Amino acid sequence: MLFIRGFTQVQGTVLSKAMDAAISGMAGLGHIILGVSMIMILLNIKKTVE
């Protein structure tokens, strides 16, 4: 989503409020998924060490 956001800004494309919100929403969901997966990995490592 960072690429898409940057590409639209460099090209000077004017996005509607809905499209801007959709890009931000998808980026937010990606960050949530990354955060949850990092916690799961760390918990798995902790369980393996013990």
LOROTOR-210037 format. One record per atom (N, C-alpha, C): residue in three letters; chain; residue number from 1; x, y, z. Coordinates in steps of 0.05 Angstrom, whole numbers, plus 5000, padded with zeros to 4 digits. Example, Ala and Ser with C-alpha at 12.3 -4.5 7.8 and 13.67 -1.06 7.14 Angstrom:
BEGIN
NODE     r   c     k     c1     c2     c3
NODE   ALA   A     1   5264   4886   5156
NODE   ALA   A     1   5246   4910   5156
NODE   ALA   A     1   5264   4934   5156
NODE   SER   A     2   5257   4955   5142
NODE   SER   A     2   5273   4979   5143
NODE   SER   A     2   5258   5001   5157
//
This chain:
BEGIN
NODE     r   c     k     c1     c2     c3
NODE   MET   A     1   5016   4976   5000
NODE   MET   A     1   5000   5000   5000
NODE   MET   A     1   5017   5025   5000
NODE   LEU   A     2   5041   5023   5012
NODE   LEU   A     2   5060   5045   5011
NODE   LEU   A     2   5067   5052   4982
NODE   PHE   A     3   5071   5032   4966
NODE   PHE   A     3   5078   5036   4938
NODE   PHE   A     3   5054   5050   4924
NODE   ILE   A     4   5030   5040   4928
NODE   ILE   A     4   5007   5051   4915
NODE   ILE   A     4   5003   5081   4923
NODE   ARG   A     5   5005   5086   4949
NODE   ARG   A     5   5002   5113   4959
NODE   ARG   A     5   5023   5131   4947
NODE   GLY   A     6   5048   5123   4947
NODE   GLY   A     6   5070   5139   4935
NODE   GLY   A     6   5067   5143   4906
NODE   PHE   A     7   5059   5122   4892
NODE   PHE   A     7   5055   5124   4863
NODE   PHE   A     7   5034   5144   4855
NODE   THR   A     8   5011   5143   4870
NODE   THR   A     8   4990   5162   4864
NODE   THR   A     8   4998   5191   4870
NODE   GLN   A     9   5014   5195   4891
NODE   GLN   A     9   5023   5222   4897
NODE   GLN   A     9   5044   5232   4877
NODE   VAL   A    10   5062   5215   4868
NODE   VAL   A    10   5082   5223   4848
NODE   VAL   A    10   5069   5230   4822
NODE   GLN   A    11   5049   5214   4814
NODE   GLN   A    11   5035   5218   4789
NODE   GLN   A    11   5016   5242   4791
NODE   GLY   A    12   5010   5251   4815
NODE   GLY   A    12   4992   5274   4818
NODE   GLY   A    12   4963   5266   4815
NODE   THR   A    13   4957   5241   4819
NODE   THR   A    13   4929   5231   4817
NODE   THR   A    13   4913   5241   4840
NODE   VAL   A    14   4890   5252   4835
NODE   VAL   A    14   4872   5261   4856
NODE   VAL   A    14   4854   5238   4863
NODE   LEU   A    15   4855   5229   4888
NODE   LEU   A    15   4838   5207   4897
NODE   LEU   A    15   4813   5217   4911
NODE   SER   A    16   4792   5202   4907
NODE   SER   A    16   4767   5209   4922
NODE   SER   A    16   4772   5203   4952
NODE   LYS   A    17   4755   5214   4969
NODE   LYS   A    17   4758   5209   4997
NODE   LYS   A    17   4754   5179   5003
NODE   ALA   A    18   4736   5166   4988
NODE   ALA   A    18   4732   5137   4992
NODE   ALA   A    18   4756   5121   4985
NODE   MET   A    19   4769   5128   4963
NODE   MET   A    19   4793   5113   4954
NODE   MET   A    19   4816   5118   4974
NODE   ASP   A    20   4819   5143   4983
NODE   ASP   A    20   4840   5149   5002
NODE   ASP   A    20   4835   5134   5028
NODE   ALA   A    21   4810   5132   5037
NODE   ALA   A    21   4804   5117   5061
NODE   ALA   A    21   4808   5087   5057
NODE   ALA   A    22   4802   5077   5033
NODE   ALA   A    22   4806   5049   5028
NODE   ALA   A    22   4836   5041   5029
NODE   ILE   A    23   4853   5058   5018
NODE   ILE   A    23   4882   5053   5018
NODE   ILE   A    23   4892   5054   5047
NODE   SER   A    24   4883   5073   5063
NODE   SER   A    24   4891   5075   5091
NODE   SER   A    24   4880   5051   5106
NODE   GLY   A    25   4856   5043   5101
NODE   GLY   A    25   4845   5020   5115
NODE   GLY   A    25   4859   4994   5109
NODE   MET   A    26   4866   4990   5084
NODE   MET   A    26   4881   4966   5077
NODE   MET   A    26   4909   4966   5089
NODE   ALA   A    27   4922   4989   5090
NODE   ALA   A    27   4948   4991   5103
NODE   ALA   A    27   4945   4986   5133
NODE   GLY   A    28   4924   4995   5145
NODE   GLY   A    28   4920   4991   5174
NODE   GLY   A    28   4916   4961   5179
NODE   LEU   A    29   4900   4948   5163
NODE   LEU   A    29   4895   4919   5166
NODE   LEU   A    29   4921   4903   5163
NODE   GLY   A    30   4938   4912   5145
NODE   GLY   A    30   4964   4899   5141
NODE   GLY   A    30   4981   4902   5166
NODE   HIS   A    31   4981   4925   5178
NODE   HIS   A    31   4996   4930   5202
NODE   HIS   A    31   4986   4913   5226
NODE   ILE   A    32   4959   4911   5228
NODE   ILE   A    32   4948   4894   5249
NODE   ILE   A    32   4956   4865   5245
NODE   ILE   A    33   4955   4855   5221
NODE   ILE   A    33   4963   4827   5215
NODE   ILE   A    33   4992   4823   5222
NODE   LEU   A    34   5009   4842   5214
NODE   LEU   A    34   5038   4840   5221
NODE   LEU   A    34   5042   4839   5251
NODE   GLY   A    35   5028   4856   5265
NODE   GLY   A    35   5031   4858   5294
NODE   GLY   A    35   5023   4832   5308
NODE   VAL   A    36   5000   4821   5300
NODE   VAL   A    36   4991   4796   5311
NODE   VAL   A    36   5010   4773   5305
NODE   SER   A    37   5020   4772   5280
NODE   SER   A    37   5038   4751   5273
NODE   SER   A    37   5065   4753   5288
NODE   MET   A    38   5074   4777   5293
NODE   MET   A    38   5099   4781   5309
NODE   MET   A    38   5095   4771   5337
NODE   ILE   A    39   5072   4777   5349
NODE   ILE   A    39   5066   4767   5376
NODE   ILE   A    39   5065   4737   5377
NODE   MET   A    40   5052   4725   5357
NODE   MET   A    40   5050   4696   5356
NODE   MET   A    40   5077   4683   5353
NODE   ILE   A    41   5095   4694   5336
NODE   ILE   A    41   5122   4684   5333
NODE   ILE   A    41   5137   4685   5359
NODE   LEU   A    42   5136   4708   5372
NODE   LEU   A    42   5150   4711   5398
NODE   LEU   A    42   5140   4692   5419
NODE   LEU   A    43   5114   4688   5420
NODE   LEU   A    43   5103   4668   5439
NODE   LEU   A    43   5112   4640   5432
NODE   ASN   A    44   5114   4634   5407
NODE   ASN   A    44   5123   4607   5398
NODE   ASN   A    44   5152   4604   5405
NODE   ILE   A    45   5169   4624   5402
NODE   ILE   A    45   5197   4622   5409
NODE   ILE   A    45   5200   4619   5439
NODE   LYS   A    46   5184   4633   5455
NODE   LYS   A    46   5184   4631   5484
NODE   LYS   A    46   5178   4603   5493
NODE   LYS   A    47   5157   4591   5480
NODE   LYS   A    47   5149   4564   5487
NODE   LYS   A    47   5170   4544   5480
NODE   THR   A    48   5184   4548   5458
NODE   THR   A    48   5205   4530   5449
NODE   THR   A    48   5229   4531   5467
NODE   VAL   A    49   5236   4555   5477
NODE   VAL   A    49   5259   4558   5494
NODE   VAL   A    49   5254   4545   5522
NODE   GLU   A    50   5230   4547   5531
NODE   GLU   A    50   5223   4535   5557
NODE   GLU   A    50   5221   4506   5555
//
